[in-house]
Amino acid sequence: MLDKRLIKEKKVELLKKELKQAKIIVMTDYRGLTVAQTNKLRRILQAEGIKYKVIKNTLARITAADMGIAAMNTYLEGPVAIAYGYADPVTPVKLLVKFAKEYDRLSLKGGVLDKQILDEQGLRQLADLPSREVLLARVLGSFQSPLAGMLNVLQGNLRGFVYVLQAVKEKREKESA
């Protein structure tokens, strides 16, 4: 009995360590997926550095309570697999939503983003966000736009000055000829 309890405590500690570092945690219901489909999902997620584990609800509840996100327990009913990633919080959700469209047996239950609980609707809204790279490009573009406008105005003044100088040069050439 002591060994089983010690093993469970170690599992909880390991899970807590992994989930504390995660940018996002997504709970899914995988009932109805075949083993091949589940393995395919794991490979897709693993290629992006995202972990996908089936975890006993009791251990997940203990971990959630220890982490201060006990509200996560509402999504820990029935068979639950947890996906979590460390880099970009949007990528795991996008991949899971895409996979759920292809295989309707997978359903998103809820998630945790920065200790904020998200329902399925919130996860789908998060999945609709553009990628980090696109958002950064948009921000950069918005910074560049005023600078480009100012450069255009300054170039217009310089062009005007060059035209005036050219006209003065042509006038003097006509007068001296």
Secondary structure, DSSP 8 states (H G I E B T S, - for coil): -HHHHHHHHHHHHHHHHHHHH-SEEEEEE-TT--HHHHHHHHHHHHHTTEEEEE--HHHHHHHHHHHT-GGGGGG-SSS-EEEEESS-SHHHHHHHHHHHHHSTT-EEEEEEETTEEEEHHHHHHHHTS--HHHHHHHHHHHHHHHHHHHHHHHHHHHHHHHHHHHHHHHHHHHHH-
